[in-house]
C-alpha cells in the first residue's frame, strides 16, 4: 500500500482544491482522476500522516475522508484537518458498518456524508452542495449543525444498518448490540428514538 501523496496536474486558475483521503488505492486514484477531469485540483493521501502533511503544505478547499482506515481513523484525520485549516469543508465517506462514526463526524464538523459505493458525479454534487453553503470562517459552532437535509439520510442509514444487524441476529437485541459495539441499553434507546419509517 502506498503512503505517498499524489498531486494532480495543474488546473485552471481558480480551480477548487480537494484532498482525497482513502486507503483503497484503486478507488482513491480513480476518483482523483475523475475529479481532475471535472476541473478540481486533486491531491490524494493513503493515510492520516500523508493527509495531514499534504494539508499543511497546501490547505485544501475540500477534503473527502474515508472513515475506516489503518494508521489513524477518519475521525482523527478530520480533527487534524480542522487544526490545520478550519475552513476546509469536509465530506465523509462511510461503508457498511461505520454509520456511527459518520454520524459522529457530522457532529464534529463534517459538512456532508456519502455512503460507499459512490461515483464521481455523486461526489461532485456533494462538493457543490457544501460549496454553496459558503465559507463559515473559523466559527466551529456553525460546523456542528449538519445541513437539515443530511440529518434524515444519516438517521435512515443508521436505522437501516441497525435493522440489518438485528435481522442477522434473529432479533436478539443483546447480540445485535454486541455486534454494533454499543451497550444494549443504547441500542434499545435508538430503537425507540427512530420510528420504523424515517
Buried (B, 14 or more C-beta within 10 A) or exposed (E): EBEEBBBBEEBEEEBBBBBBBBBBEEBBBEBBBBBBEBEBBBBBBBBBBBBBBBBEEEBBBBBBBBBBBEBBBBBBBBBBBBEBBBEBBBBBBBBEBBBBBBBBBBEBBBBBBBBBEBEBEEBBEBBEBBBEEEEBEEEEEEBEEBEEEBBEBBBBBBBBBBBEBBEEBEEEBEBBBBBBEBEBEEBEEBBEEBEEEB
